[in-house]
Amino acid sequence: MDLREIKEIRRQLGLTQAQLAEQAQVSQSLIAKIESGKLDPAYTNATKIFDALRRLSTRTEQTACAVMHSAIVSISPQATVKEAIEKLRKHGFSQLPVIDAHKVVGMISESSILAALLDGKKGKVEEVMSAAPPTVDADSPLSSFSPLLQHFQLVLVSRTGKPIGIITKSDLLGALYRR
């Protein structure tokens, strides 16, 4: 860790400067001065702060299993695009994983359906689906899968290779807001 990271990590953990100071057994003003770049702390104080941040982050970090929705609504690659549209509308989703024999083979979204329809394609889901979304293990910490949701619409959660849940950006926002 770097001194410049203290403020960011503290905020990710949902801590005030006073709470971090209490956990690290240093003063709140020391934390404020370090975060503002006005003070380079003594080695012992820096060690206390970093140890407290490590201890707090491992204790409070949620896992994929804690954040996911266990009910996976999916669609078969052999389903029609019309069936996919109906399922998306019925559940109020904007994307669905495409699952064939308990294996994730792709994803279909409003965007991919719209592009297909504009190209005159109205066939099967397998003809218009995009690549499968990333899959993470159920015990993966939030910090390991949250960056994926900056690039993908959803992340699937698996245990022993079988999909057991799904995490969307909305789920991640909810998990971070509750901390």
ABEGO torsion letter per residue (X at the ends): XBAAAAAAAAAAAGBBAAAAAAAAGBBAAAAAAAAAGABBBBAAAAAAAAAAAAAAAAAABBBAAAABBABBBBBBAABBAAAAAAAAAAAGBABBBBBBGGBBAEBBBAAAAAAAAAAGBABBAAAABBBBBBBBBAABBAAAAAAAAAABABBBBBBGGBBABBBBAAAAAAAAAAX
